[in-house]
């Protein structure tokens, strides 16, 4: 992440794109009622260590010890849990647990965990990791922009000991620069009346924006169907992006961290910037045809 900071100052075109960041995965309030809490106790049947969310499936006694209901407990993503020191072996089937969390709005047996206790591990608190945007703490000043032998800026790591991973966005919703509007980490407005300030919307676009806000963003296609984010949205997201330069074929892969794990291609071979109304194999419709130099 440190590497990405000094590169940003050197590449103007990316600096322009990055003012419009992306959201991570589904807005929490779209699925769970954060004004309510429920506590369940039971035995783990499966620990599903996968993106975009880690899930724990638990058999919970339903009114009697012999009748069980299987609940799904939703945790943070692999990215956040790994930063907290957890891995796919941190929990196993047969473990006894107690979980308190926000129930699903639709009444299904699902919880967003706010407190996870491993009872069979001596009432050990689990998965209590910082969530949201974690700004990096840099211990040293950024160095000079790394470059290739031909003096072109190098988007990837300056040396094998660095990752070249760009993360920690300063905002997580699309809005014009300079607007003072408060949102949560997913882009949900604190005050729906602020919709007027977000951007100079056309009337239909403002109506759609407000509709999605009132529905906790659950109808956003990126959330609803896990479609890749289009255009500028992908360049800053909750879990970051990474650039992989294929200089032999004069193209750059933009790899999305976590969530739907996809990529786009930016061609630097001098080809024409020509729109593709139906998309094509290299650039699906939601990405368009990206070229750069």
C-alpha positions, 0 to 999 in steps of 0.5 A: 500500500505504501508503494501505491501512494507515491505512484499516485502523485506521478500519474495524472490520469490515474489521479483523475480516475481515483476521485471516484471510488468503489464500494466493497460488497453489499451495504450491511443495512440492506440485508440486516436490521442493525436496530435489532439483535439476536443471540443464538447458541449451537454447534458449528456444522461448516466454516465457509472461508470464502469471499465476499463474506465468510460464513459460519453455519450453526445447528441451533436447538429450536424449542427442544434439544432434539429439533435443530435449525441451521443458521448462517452467521455472516462475518467480514471478508477474508481480507479483513479476517486475515488482517486480524490473524484468522484463517480457514482453520480458525473454526471447525465443525463440532465447535460450540459457539454463542453468537450475537448479531443483527437479524436478517430483514426477511426473517430468514435464519441469518445473522450479521455477527457483532459478538462471536464467542467460541464456548468450547475454546474457553469462551474465547472471543473470535473474529473481533476485527476492525472493519471499514476503511483502515487508513495505513500508517506509514513509517517512512516518507514515500520514495521516488516513483519507480521506473522501468529501464525506458523511464516509464513509471512502474505501476507494480512493486518497485522491488520483489519485497513490495506488493504494489497493492493500492488500498485505503480509499479516502471515500467510498461513494461516487460523488463530485469532488469537494462535496461535504456529504456524510455517508457510511463506509458503503455509500449510504447517506446519513441524510437522504436530503443530501442527495441534491448535493452529491452531483448535478443529476438529471431528474431521472438519475436523481430519482434512481439514486434516491430510490436506491438510497431508501432501499439501503442500496440493495438494488445496486447492480454491483451488490445485487448480482455481484456484477463488476463495477464499471468505469471509475468505480473500480479504481478505489474500493474498500479492499483496494486494487492492484495493477499488473503490467504486461509490457510485452503485449502493451496492456495493463491488468487492473485486478480488483481486491476481494469481492467478485475477483475480476479484472479489466484491461487497459490497452497501451498499444496505440489502438483506437478508442472505439466504443463497443455497444455490445461489449466484447471478449476483452472488455465486457460492456460494463468496462467499455474499451479502455486505452491509455498511453 
